[in-house]
Amino acid sequence: MNMTSTYHAPTFDPTVDELETLKRLEMGDKITVPEAIKDHVSGRLLEWGFITKSTTGQLAITATGLQLIRRQDN
C-alpha cells in the first residue's frame, strides 16, 4: 500500500498574494482554475480549506477563508 500525505505546518501564514486572492473571492470576483493557474494562485489555499473548487472549475472562499481574512485585518 502506497500512502502519501501532504505536510502542513502547525500554522498557516498567508502570503500577500494569497490574502489578495481571498479578498477578491470575498468581494464576489469569479476566479476559474485556468485563471488561478495563470495568476499563480497558491494551491495551499485549497489544501488548507480556505477555498473550494466547484465541479465547473469556479473557486469560492470558504467560511474558514473568511475567518482568515478577518483575523489578518485586525
C-alpha positions in Angstrom: 0.0 0.0 0.0 1.4 3.4 -1.0 0.2 6.2 1.2 1.4 9.7 0.8 0.4 12.7 2.9 0.9 16.4 2.5 2.9 18.1 5.2 1.1 21.1 6.9 3.0 23.4 9.1 1.3 23.9 12.5 0.1 27.3 11.4 -0.8 28.9 8.1 1.0 32.2 7.4 -0.6 33.6 4.2 1.4 35.5 1.6 0.3 38.8 0.3 -0.9 37.2 -2.9 -2.9 34.6 -1.0 -4.7 37.3 1.0 -5.4 39.2 -2.2 -7.0 36.1 -3.7 -9.2 35.5 -0.7 -10.3 39.2 -0.7 -11.1 39.0 -4.4 -13.2 35.9 -3.8 -14.9 37.6 -0.8 -15.8 40.6 -3.0 -17.5 38.3 -5.5 -14.8 38.1 -8.2 -15.2 34.9 -10.2 -11.9 33.0 -10.5 -11.7 29.8 -12.5 -9.0 27.2 -12.3 -7.3 28.3 -15.6 -7.2 31.9 -14.3 -5.9 30.7 -11.0 -3.1 28.9 -12.7 -2.3 31.9 -14.9 -2.2 34.1 -11.8 -0.2 31.6 -9.8 -2.9 31.2 -7.1 -1.4 29.1 -4.3 -2.6 25.6 -4.1 -2.1 26.0 -0.3 -5.4 27.8 -0.1 -7.2 24.8 -1.4 -5.2 22.3 0.6 -5.9 24.2 3.9 -9.6 24.5 3.1 -9.6 28.3 2.6 -11.1 28.0 -0.8 -13.1 25.3 -2.6 -13.4 24.3 -6.3 -16.8 23.6 -7.9 -17.4 21.0 -10.5 -17.4 23.7 -13.1 -13.9 24.9 -12.0 -15.0 28.0 -10.1 -13.1 28.9 -6.9 -15.0 30.1 -3.9 -14.0 31.3 -0.5 -15.0 29.1 2.5 -16.0 30.2 6.0 -12.5 29.3 7.1 -11.1 31.6 4.4 -13.3 34.4 5.6 -12.1 34.0 9.2 -8.5 34.1 8.0 -9.2 37.5 6.2 -10.9 38.9 9.3 -8.0 37.8 11.5 -5.4 39.4 9.2 -7.4 42.7 9.1 -7.4 43.1 12.9 
